[in-house]
Amino acid sequence: MGPKSPKALLTQTDIARILEKELGDRFARCDRILVIIPDATRTAPLPTIFPLICDLLLGRVAALDFLIALGTHPPMSEQARLALVGISHVEKRDRYSSVNLFNHAWADPSELVTLTTIPDEEVFSITRGLIKRPLPVTINRKVLDYDVALVCGPVFPHEVAGFSGGNKYFFPGISGPEVIDFTHWVGALMSSRAIIGTYDTPIRRLINRAANELPCNRVFLNLVVQDAGLAGVYIGDDEDESWLRAARHSAQLHIMWMNKPVSQAFAIIPSMYDDLWTGAKGMYKLEPVIADGGEILLYAPHISELSYTHGVLLDTIGFHGTDYFKANWDTYRHYPWTVLAHAAHVRGQTTYKDGTETPRIRLTLASQIPKERCEKVGLGYCDLDSIDLPWWRNRKDPDYLYVPRAGEHLYKLDSAKT
């Protein structure tokens, strides 16, 4: 639930009251609860939510632990995990000693379990004919040790699933590489421009189908974030109902409508995105409003790496559109589909004809990534020292867009409204 105005923020008292009403009597004393939360690349008021959940449930349930839905993001240190939920080492020792804060380990087979395999014909149907291949439903095996998985995370427009949140915290959030590859590559085949900011997508249906195989009960605590505060909390054990309400609220807050495209956008990437793998959200959210032949300039002076997890692979394959990868499939099919999908999303829409790839728009980086590396992988480069921030901030041009904090607000054209 949220306040009467979509942009109004809930107070801590409001949040505590909602959690008490919706969660206070929901679980049995014998229940073991695993709370699934995002990492630091998502804006979420976890320092507010974490102690409220712990104060509410500790002593009422048999166990309460937290699992960070990293996907393929790097594991977080103990200090980073404590900072994520807003507690100190002393508080962890004295107040939350029984509460574990787990990292997800997507690439460690010993940490994963296969729940089932979705048949190829069903995958073909769900993906609207894009892929016909069986899908092993692999997930963090910790879900086997708990009675309830409580998903607690924000809902934003998303380049792969349409909107984040809900069952996406299971798949791909705490899943194995097979599901991660599948969902991201299907998203790339459809294109971010077609998917982002839409509710019902083949990827969301595939995620929901996989989640039906979970052995534990599911409860969803969907958060709608406005700046640093919380504008909505939607709780329920029906993913479709609670998540859809949150997604509709998110659309009101996080989709910015424009009446015409622009030729250039200058996007400042916040520090919570520490590599291009995450910082590219600034590109995905702006691509729909850039005119053909236009440019997105990502200003990220803190970023020095393409991807801390997949950087070597990206150096090898470069950034290309899906048409390029499909035309050269024998060369690229053995690379992780997640990496191919990321490369395609970052490159954006392209055409590939007679061996020549032509991007619809240009992506230029002003970061610590060297010019030689940018050019090698097919990205534009801008010298950080040449950037005059006040000039970009104050530039008056109807064909230009300045975005001071890129990555979570989606920009779309009025003509795309349905």
Buried (B, 14 or more C-beta within 10 A) or exposed (E): EBBEEBEBBBEBEBBBEBBEEBBEEBBEEEBBBBBBBBBBBBBBBBEBBBBBBBEBBBEBBEBBBBBBBBBBBBBBEEEBBBBBBBBEEEBBEEBBEEBBBBBBBBEEEEBBBBBEBBEEEBBBEBBEEBBEEEBBBBBBBBBEEBBBBBBBBBBBBBBBBBBBBBBBBBBBBBBBBBBBBBBBBBBBBBBBBEBBBBBEBBBBBBBBBBBEBBEBBBBBBBBBBBEEBBBBBBBBEEBBEBBBBBBBBBBBBBBBEBEEBBBBBBBBBBEBBBBBBBBBBBBBBBBBBBBEEBBBBBBBBBBBBBBBBBBEBBEEBEBBBBBBBBBBEEEBEEBBBBBBBBBBBBBBBBEBEEEEBEBBBBBBBBBEBEEEBBEEBBBBBBEEEEBEEEEBEEEEEEEBBBBEBBBBBBBBEEEBEE
